[in-house]
Amino acid sequence: MPVLIRKYKLASGLMQEERIDEQDRIDRYFRLLHRDDVKKLQAGEKVIVEKDEWQLLED
C-alpha cells in the first residue's frame, strides 16, 4: 500500500508532516501536481512544490 508523505511549514515556523495512505486522496493530490512531479514521485524521488516536500513510499 503506497503512502504519500507531505512535509510543510506552518505559519508559526513549525514543520508538519502529513501521511496520506488512502488511494483516493493520493490520486486527488496527483491530479493537482504537475505531470513531471508525479513521474518523479512514482520513481521514488522527493519533490518540492511551493515550499512543500512530497515523497511517495511503496510498501
Secondary structure, 3 states (H helix, E strand, C coil): CCEEEEEEECCCCCEEEEEECCHHHHHHHHHHCCHHHHHHHHCCCCEEECCEEEEEECC
